[in-house]
């Protein structure tokens, strides 16, 4: 960490600039809405908040003034939004466990003679149940995101937009400008995380622009490019609604591929004239793919939940630190 990012206003803006550029590179080098990209977005959300907390203590701000209320309000909004994300991600745990259990059921049964019609039907029923579980998860997430404009103030352009007045930006030794910049970055990151990990409605990917000509730092350009790329990719994929996380979508697709293979073999489709060896290899590949997809999904979501828990601890610690800081001055 560059020490200046938490000790000076200009250093903090430089930190945002570098971090948004880095996040853009991660986006371009990974699958769309991959767990790795979402983890990096969450990491930037955490570090920008922790750097802001450290910076506040260096600015010699007046005790008990409005800046403290603004900081507390911002951290409360961050907590509420991240709680929704954590709840949604935690709900994937049972789905992941079911998928891994399905793959384990088929371990050692790749050979045609070992995979009985009864076992195939059992696995197909389990896949159907897993699909229903995914539908239930997405319905709960959709419900939690309804009326999001009212529930999450950062969703509206009026709340996320930077104040254009230079005087306001420089208020409280530059704290207000830093706070608005952090709010803009946080708004983008939270909406990306919610579209990836909770639920994306049609049109949500076209996030409101949050840039103003007076804002300090070049991170605004990276924010705008990331917004445009996410919206363009959602449009290209033809995604209508739902959770955009790559590993989640791949896991659902792997379920469908395995189900289709089992139905082709044992539910009237036959083997299509393939050799027993080819059929065994094909089934093994489907099962291994399912195991890998759900393993990546489970590991990724567990890591994200752990990061959010760490963020919650940092928010509590930051609020306490600033209250103590003000009471001892």
Secondary structure, DSSP 8 states (H G I E B T S, - for coil): --GGGGT-HHHHHHHHHHHHHHHHHHHHTS-TT-HHHHHHHHHHHHHHHHHHHHHHTTTT--TTSHHHHHHHHHHHHHHHHHHHHHHHHHTHHHHHHHHHHHHHHHTT--STTTS-HHHHHHHHHHHHHHHHHHHHHHHHHHHHHTTHHHH-GGGSHHHHS----HHHHTTTTTHHHHHHHHHHHHHHHHHHHHHHHT-B-TTTTS------TT--STHHHHHHHHHHHHHHHHHHHT--SB---HHHHHHHHHHHHHHHHHHHHHSS---TT--HHHHHHHHHHHHHHHHHHHHHHHHHHHHHHHHHHHHHHHHHHHHHHHHHHHHT-
